[in-house]
Amino acid sequence: MSNTEVIPHLEAPDIRVAKIATAASLSGSSQLAYHLGYLASNKDSIFFRLWKNSGNGKFSTDWRALADIEKALAKLPTESSFTADAFAPMFQGRSVNNRYFTFACLLGAGFLCRTDKGYSTGMASFSGALEEIR
């Protein structure tokens, strides 16, 4: 995989990478690598970032708190499906690929799941990620 046209980022302080994994893009045309990490001073603070894309497309490698992603999903009506556009507010001013690539990685990690109408959360919360990366 190569970092194709990656947008430079500012590294968040003291985030330790605990897991490196890959997922297929939503189109299936590329593989995306992502990191799960935690704040060195607080292992309960879980973070996510996109890292590599085997295909084309700009994206940001900034860390995102899983708590912020949970907040975005909590704003959605319960018992409803959603699309990657639910993440649009988190990535304002960034490439639109960020929301789709993030969505694909969360889907690949099991945090989201496919339904007959779209997608839904795969876990009651992302707290299961904590156990996974320890």
C-alpha positions, 0 to 999 in steps of 0.5 A: 500500500502507498500513501497516495496524496495524503494530506499532512496532519499535526500529530496528536500528542502521546497517542500510542498505536495499539492496532493496525488493520485494513479494510476494503473501501466502500467501492471495494476498489482499494484497501485502507489501512487504519490505526486504533490507539489510545492516549498514553495518559489514559488508556480509556481514551480510544482514537482512530485514524486513517493511515494508507490507501492502496488506491487514489484519493486524498485523506487526512491522517488526523486522529479522531476520538472514538467518543466523537464518532459515537457522539455523531452517531448518537445524534441520529434517530434510533432504530434508523439506518444511516450513511457516511454522510452522518460523519460530514460535520466531523470532516468539514474543510477536509476531503470528502473521502475522509467520511467514506474511508472512515466509514469503511474502516469502522465497518471493517472493524465491526463497529458498524454493520450493513442492513437492508436499508443502509448501515447501523452501529455494530456495537452498543458503543465503541467501548468494546474497542478498549478490550480489543486493543489491550 
